[in-house]
Amino acid sequence: MQNSASTILALIVAGVLLFIVPVVTLTDRSDNVTQENVKLIVEQFVTEVRNTGKITRAQFQDFRNELEATGNISYNIDIELKFLDENPGKKTAQANYTKIGENLYYSEYTTQVLKRLGIKSDDQAVNSTDDTIFLKEGDYISVQVKNDDKTPAQTVKSSLFRVSNSDEYVIYAQSSGMVTVNGEKD
């Protein structure tokens, strides 16, 4: 009788492992593929901005749409633009500026960038005649993207293993670079 009980227990454990291990592995693989896609999308966006010297409302919304097409519901996008101050002797309106070498830079962040592009935080366009930010040679762009919601792997692991990792992001991508051309109106 004892041999039968251990056989049944072994079959139950094997059945559970044959179900759980592939599910966890599959969801981890899905997160890895999404991570690589997000990394590629961010690098392409930054490269395009660096090579054209401008960010348009349509370009930014296409960037957001590409991120959403990866399967994750929402992402937190952080953008920093560092503008080379053409007249460092004149006081700037920005309180946040840094000196890099002999150049003086001032920064604009995500909310300021979205406002200049005429985009509300909920993707709605606002009344703005200026839907393009022009950059010049020597300006910097930096973009960071993190997932806001739980990924499939986080959901499976938290339900199976009673692990709470809701405040932890799994998908993260960052790219930055110096603008190589002066952005011009078409």
Secondary structure as the mmCIF struct_conf table of DSSP 4:
data_model
#
loop_
_struct_conf.conf_type_id
_struct_conf.id
_struct_conf.beg_label_comp_id
_struct_conf.beg_label_asym_id
_struct_conf.beg_label_seq_id
_struct_conf.end_label_comp_id
_struct_conf.end_label_asym_id
_struct_conf.end_label_seq_id
HELX_RH_AL_P HELX_RH_AL_P1 GLN A 2 THR A 52
BEND BEND1 GLY A 53 GLY A 53
STRN STRN1 LYS A 54 THR A 56
HELX_RH_AL_P HELX_RH_AL_P2 ARG A 57 GLU A 68
TURN_TY1_P TURN_TY1_P1 ALA A 69 THR A 70
BEND BEND2 GLY A 71 GLY A 71
BEND BEND3 ILE A 73 ILE A 73
STRN STRN2 TYR A 75 LEU A 84
HELX_LH_PP_P HELX_LH_PP_P1 ASP A 85 ASP A 85
BEND BEND4 GLU A 86 GLU A 86
TURN_TY1_P TURN_TY1_P2 PRO A 88 GLY A 89
BEND BEND5 LYS A 90 LYS A 90
HELX_LH_PP_P HELX_LH_PP_P2 LYS A 91 THR A 92
BEND BEND6 ALA A 93 ALA A 93
BEND BEND7 ALA A 95 ALA A 95
STRN STRN3 TYR A 97 ILE A 100
TURN_TY1_P TURN_TY1_P3 GLY A 101 GLU A 102
STRN STRN4 ASN A 103 TYR A 109
HELX_RH_AL_P HELX_RH_AL_P3 THR A 110 LEU A 117
TURN_TY1_P TURN_TY1_P4 GLY A 118 GLY A 118
STRN STRN5 ILE A 119 ILE A 119
TURN_TY1_P TURN_TY1_P5 SER A 121 ASP A 122
BEND BEND8 ASP A 123 ASP A 123
STRN STRN6 ALA A 125 ALA A 125
BEND BEND9 ASN A 127 ASN A 127
BEND BEND10 THR A 129 THR A 129
STRN STRN7 THR A 132 PHE A 134
TURN_TY1_P TURN_TY1_P6 GLU A 137 GLY A 138
STRN STRN8 TYR A 140 ASN A 147
BEND BEND11 ASP A 149 ASP A 149
HELX_RH_AL_P HELX_RH_AL_P4 PRO A 152 PHE A 161
TURN_TY1_P TURN_TY1_P7 SER A 166 ASP A 167
STRN STRN9 TYR A 172 MET A 178
BEND BEND12 VAL A 181 VAL A 181
#
